[in-house]
Amino acid sequence: DPVTYEETIKIVEVVEVDGKLVEKQRTLPVTADMKLPPPPPNPPTAAAVAGPPSAPKFSSVPPPPSPPAFEGDAQDEPIFKVVEQMPRFPGCENLPLDERKDCSSEKLIQYIFTNLKYPKEARDKSIEGTVVLQFIVEKDGSISEVYKVRDIGAGCGDEAVRVIKAMNNLPQKWTPGKQRGRPVRVFYTLPVKYKLEATSKSKKNGPGPNMPAQDEEVFKVVEQMPRFPGCAELPKEEGKECSNKNLVEYLYKNIKYPEKARAEKVEGTVVLKFIVEKDGGLSNVKILRDIGAGCADEAVRVIQSMNNMPEKWTPGKQRGKAVRVMYVMPVKYKLESNDNVDKAIKYSNKTPKNGPGPNMPSDGNTQNDKVDIQAMYPACQGETDIEKKKDCSQQALLTKVYTSIKYPEEARNNKVEGMVVVVFTVNADGTTQDVSLKKDIGSGCGAEALRTMKKIVGESGNWIPAKKDGKAVKSLYHMPIKYKLES
């Protein structure tokens, strides 16, 4: 009689909602029926193994049988259905062992979601259902012998096969399955569910005005991700870094800490998502996470204002063609604890390769407490309201520092974090002098902060001097810069 091995797999559902593919997943039990291996033979008798009369007699018992396996047609090595360590989709090998399985499943679903296309014939005929594929994960992590166990027709099975075979073109291969510590060939079964939402079927007159056609997909991950404008002519890596800098600078210059949020001391991270269209325009700006007090609405306003810039975003590309791409943007609001002024509104994404972490720099308004109005970076000269001018000056200085400073490689490698303080004098006539390092944390952080501030102070011209009793006075300006690596 067959023995049933129970395990669970994630079923991928590709659901179309208003012309867009949406991923869903369910965990289903799946069984693998396998024939028991033949029982071990009876121990041989002494006579069966007896040698010549002069040789000593002995008896032996054979080793236990190997785990159940299927013989492959193309190779002599067995193909297993269940092994001690099942194969994993790549991208999770740096995680702890107990987290890799879930991570691998999520990566696999994401890969299928971003690459699978709902066939036009299937959509036109309202065909839905589950395609089941089976393939072999080889000992080197490559994929072979992809075939359809179940197909629903109209190109759905062929499209799923195409996506699975394309895995061999990924930069990383699968982590192969292992039995008794050695890589082995393993059968892998993957169900993919195609489903059209009823709302999509009921739209007989096509998309409304300014709406994309139903067959235009929205990707999450593409070969060339969208870029903020201003860096289109640079090589890929330099262009990516330049784009991130320009995006951070745009946010710093345009976003305002809402008065209500400041008054209520609201802090936290707002998360938005939007679509970068094929022409570089932005659409469908939505709030994924809000912290209230107008913070999300302000972030939405700034994102939408990007459509009014002279240049549009560089659109994402897949297989050399411009495509629609979903972009997720976290924006962090934080107030400084000692006096509740803006510390920074930070763009929270991956740590730039050669730049500071998202929580750096901190506010630079810690100055001489004996003056009525602190010295200010020379920006926003046309602003007459002193508080607005102060806020504008701080944001401009933070932007300048953030986009100029680099996280020293030694500090990054040694995971050095902390606060560096640079001080300098702002004279009564606005000139500056004596830029020096007051506090250092080593590994090149102090030297880099000093270099950056000397450059900024040297290039900025005369500062707006501090004032005491209405008169310009000499003051000492403290610039704290916080180095922090994202976890």
N, C-alpha and C positions, 0 to 999 in steps of 0.2 A: 504494500500500500504506500502511496506517496505521503511524504511528510510536508506539512505546510510551514514555511518560514514567514513569520509576520514582520512587516516593517512598514514605516509610513513614508510617503513621498509628498512633495508639494506639487499640486496641479496648477499650472499657469493658465489663467483665463485672460484672453485678449478681448476686451469688451469695447465696443464702439459707442461713444456718447456724443451726439451732435457732431459727428464727423471726426472725433478725436479718439485715439486708442487709449484705453484706461486699463491698468493692470489690476487684477484681482488674484488672490491665491487662496487655496484651501488645502488643508492637510488631510489626505485620504490614506486609509490602510491599503496596502497592496500585498498580495501574496505571491510567493514564488514556489510553485510545486516542483519538487525535485524527487527523483527516485533515490531511495536509500542506496548507498554503496553496498556491494556484496559483502556478506559477513566474512570475517577473516577465516582462513582455512584452519582445520584442526591441527594442533601441534603434531608434527611428524613423530613417528615411533622411532625408537632407537635403531631398529633394523633399517628404516628408510634412510638413515643418515650414517649408517655404519660404514667405516672404511675397511681397508684390508685388515686381516686378522691381527696384525701387529699394531694397528693404529688405535688410539683411545676412542671409545665410544662417547657420543654426546647427543643432546637434543636441543632444539632451538624453537623460539616462537617468533613469527614475523612481526614487524612493527605495525602499529595501527594504520588503517587505510587513510589516504589523503581525503581532504574535504571534498564534498560532491562538486563535480565540475562537468562542463560540456566540452566536447572535443571540437576545436575550431576546424573549419574546412581549409582555410588558407594557411594555417600554421599548425604545427604539431603540438604546440603548447595548449594546455586546457584553458577554457574560458569559464570564469566563475560567475555565479549570480549573486552570491552572498559571501563576503569576506570580512575579516576582522576589522579592516579599515577600508571603508568604501571610498571610491574616487571623489574628488572635490573639484568644482570649478575654480579657476585660479583667482588670486587677488586677496587671499585671507591668511597667507602663511605666516605673517608676522604676529597674528593674534594668538592668545592662549589656546591650547588644544581644545578645551571644552567650548570655545566660542566659534571655532572654525566652521563647524557644520552649518549653523544658522547663517553665518556670514556668507558661506559659499552658496547656499540656497538663494539668498537675497541677490547676490551677484549674478547668478544664473538667470533668475527671473528678470532682473534689470536688463541683462544682455538680450534676452528674447524680446522683451517689451520694446526696446529701442531699435531692434533690427527687423522684427517680423512685420510684414505688411498684410493687411486684410485683402485678399485677392478681389479684384473688381467683379469678376464673375460671381464669386460667392456673395458679395455685397448686393449685387443686382438681383440675385435670385433668393436673397434673404436666407442663405444657408448658414446654419449654426451647428455646433457640435464639437466633439472632442477628437482630435487626431492623436494617436498614440504612436510614438516612435521608439525604436530600440536601436542601440548602437554599442560599439565596443570601445571602452577606454583602454588603450594599449598601455604596455609597461612604460613607455616613454611619455605618456600623457596625451598622445595624439588620439584623434577620433577616426574610427574606421567602420565599414560595413553598416552604414546608416540605412535603415529600411523602415517601412510603414507597417506597423502591426494592425492599425485601424486608420482608415481614411474616410473623410466625409465628402470628398470630391470637390469640384470647382476650383482646383488649384491649391486648396488648403494644405493637403498633405505634402505636395511638392514644395510649397513655400516654407513649411516647417523643416523639411529635409535640407533645403538650401541654407537656412539659418544655422542648423546644427553643423553642417559641413564647413561653413565659414569659420567655425571656431578654430580650425587648423591654421587660420591666418592671423590669429591673435598673437600679441607679443609674448604672452606666457601660455604654456600648455597646462592641461589639467594636472592635478596631483594624482598620480595613479593609485589604484587600490593596492592594498598589501595583505598578504596572508603569511603568517609566521615570519613577519619582518621583511618579506621580499616583495617587490612589485610584481603584480600578476595582471593578466588580462581580465576585464570585468564587463559583463553585460550591464547596460544602464537603460532603464525604461523611463521615458519622459512623456507625460500626457500634456497636450496643449489645447486649451478650450477656446474656440471661436464663438463669440456671442455679440449680436447686434442688439442695442437697447431699443425698446419700442419707440422712444422719442425720435430716434434716427429714421426708423421705418416710416413714421407717420408724416414726415416732411416731404410732401409731394411736389412742392413748388421750388425746391432747391433752397440754398442758403439765402439769408436776408442780405440787405445792403451792407457792404464793408465786411462781410463775413467770409472767411476762406472756404473754398470748396471742400466737400466732405472727404475727398481723397487726398487732401494735403495733410500729412501727418505732422504731429508736434513731437519732436525728439527730446529726450532728456540728455543723452550723451551722443556726441557726434565726433567725427574725426578731427574737425577743426571747430572749436567752440567760438561763440560770438565774442567780439572784442569792443570795448569802449573806443570811440574814435580818437584819431590822432597818431596812431602807430601802424597804420596799414602797410607802410613800405618796409618795415623792419622784418628781419628773419623771425621765425616762429617763436623761439624762446624769448628773444629780446622784445618782440612785439607783445607777447603775453605780459611780461613784467612792466613794460611801458603802459600798456592798457590798464593794468591794475592800479598803477600810480595815478594815471589820469582820472580814473573812476573815483579813487579816494579823494583826490583834490577837488573834484566836482562836488562830491557829497559834503566835504568840509565847508566849501564856500557857499553852498546853497541851503543846507538844512539848518533849521532853527530849533533850539530847545523850546518846546511849547511852554508858555508862561504858567499854565495850569500844572504841567508836569514838574516844573521847577518849584512852584509854590508847595505842591504836595509831596515833593521829594521822590517823584516816581523815577525809578531806574529799571533797566532791563533791556532785553533784546527783542526788537521787532523783526519779524521775518516776512518778507514779501516774495511773491513769485510773479513773473511776467513772461510774455513771449517776445522774443526777438524775431521779428518777421523777416521774410526773405529779402526785403528791401532795406533792412536795418532799422525800421520803425519799431516802436514798442507798443504792445497791446495787451489787453486782458490782465492789467495789474490787479493782483488780489492779495489780501492780507492772510497769511497763514498763521501768524501769531501776533497778538497785540498786547501791549502792557497798559493801555488806557491813557487818559489825560491828553489825547490828541497826538500822541507820538506816532502811531501808525499812519494816521491821516497826513501828518507832515512828511513822513517818508514816502507815501504814495505820491504826494504833490511833487516832490523832488524827482522821483522816477518819471512821472508823466511829463515833467518839464524838459526831459531829455529830447522829446520829440520836437522841441523848438530850437534845438542847437543847430548851428550852421552845418555841421556834419552829422550823419547818422552812424549808428553802430555798424561795424563790419559783421555781416550775418554769419551764422554758423554754416559749415559745409559738410556734406556727406557724399562720398564718392564723387567729389569735385563739383557738386551742385549745391547752390544756396538752398537751405531748408529752414523751416520754422523750428526754433529751439526754445524749450522752457528754461528759464534762468531763475535761480533762487538767490535772494539777496538778504542776508542778515545785517541789521543795523543796530549797534549797541548804544544805548543812552546811559550816561553815568554822570552823577554830580559829585564834586569833590566834597569829602565829609566835613572838612574843617569850616568852610564858609558857604557851602551849598552853591558855589558858582560852577559853571560848566567845566568839567574836567576834560571831556572830549566826547564827541559823537563819533564812534569808531565804526569803520567798515570791518565786520567780522567775517573773514573768510580764511583760506589757508594762509599760513605764514609765508610771506614772500621769500623767494629763494635767497636773495641777498639783502633783504630789507628788514626793518624792525617788525616785531610781532604786533598783532592787532591792538594790544593794550598799551602801545607806546606811540608817542610820548605822552606824558601827563601835562597838566596845565602849567603854564609858566608865569603865573602872576604872583608868586611868593616874593614880595619885595619889601622895601623899607616901610615899616608900619608907622613911621612918624610923619608921613606925607598924607595929604588929603586925597590926591589923585595919583595913582601909580603911573610910572612911565609906560609908554605903549609902542608897540611895533608900528612903523609908519604905513598904515593901511586905512582905507575907508575915510580919507581926509574930508570927504564931502558930508559925512554924517555929523549932524549938530547935536543930537541927543548923546550925552556923555556915556550913559550905560550901554546904548546900542553900539556906540563907537568902541567901547571897551570890549564888548562881545565880539564885534567884527575883527578887531585887532588880534584878539586871542586866537580866533579861528584861523585867521590868515597866517599867524606865526606857527601854529600847530601844523597846518598843512605844509608849510615850507620845511619845517623840521622833519616831518614824517616822510616827505617825498625825497629828502636829501640824505638822510642818515642811513647807514647800513649796519646790520647786525654783524659784528665781527665773527669771522669763521671760527676762531679759537673759542669764543664765548658760546657760539652755537654748538660746537662739538662737545664742549665741556658742560653744556646746559647751565651756563651762568646767567642768572637773572638778578634784578635789583635796580636800585635808583642811583643814577649819576647826577651830580649837581654842578652846573657851570654858572659862574657869576661874572658880571662885568658892570662897569660904571656908565651911567647915562648922565652926561653933563647938562647943565641948565640950558645950554644952547642946542641940545639934541645930539651932540657928537658923542661917540662912544669910545671907551678905552679899557685897557686892562682886562681883557677876556682871559679868565683862568679857571682851573678845575678845583672845585671845593670838595667834592666827594667822588670817589671812584670805587668800582667793584672789580677792577682788574680784567684780564683777558682781552685788553684792547678796547673795552667799552668806553672808558673815560677819554682815551685818545681820540676815538671816533666822534664822541659827543663834542669834544673841544674843537676838533677840525670843522665839524658841521657848523657850530655856533660862530666860530671866527669867520667862516665863509659868509654866513647869513648876515652877521653884523657888518662885515666889511662891504657887502654889496647892497645893503638896504638904505644907505644914506643916513640922514639925521632922523633920530627917533623923536617921538612926541615926549618931551620931558615931563617928569613928575611935577606936581604943584603943591605948594604949601601956602595957605592963606591967600590963594589967588595968584601966587608968583611961581615962576618956573624955578626949580631947585635941582641940585645934583642928588642922584640917588643910586643905590646899588641894586641891580636887577639879578634875581636868582632864577635860573632856568633848570628845574628838575626834569630829567628825562628817564623814563622807566623802561627798562628792557624786560620783556617777558615773552617767552616762547609758548605758543599754543600747545596744549596737551595733546 
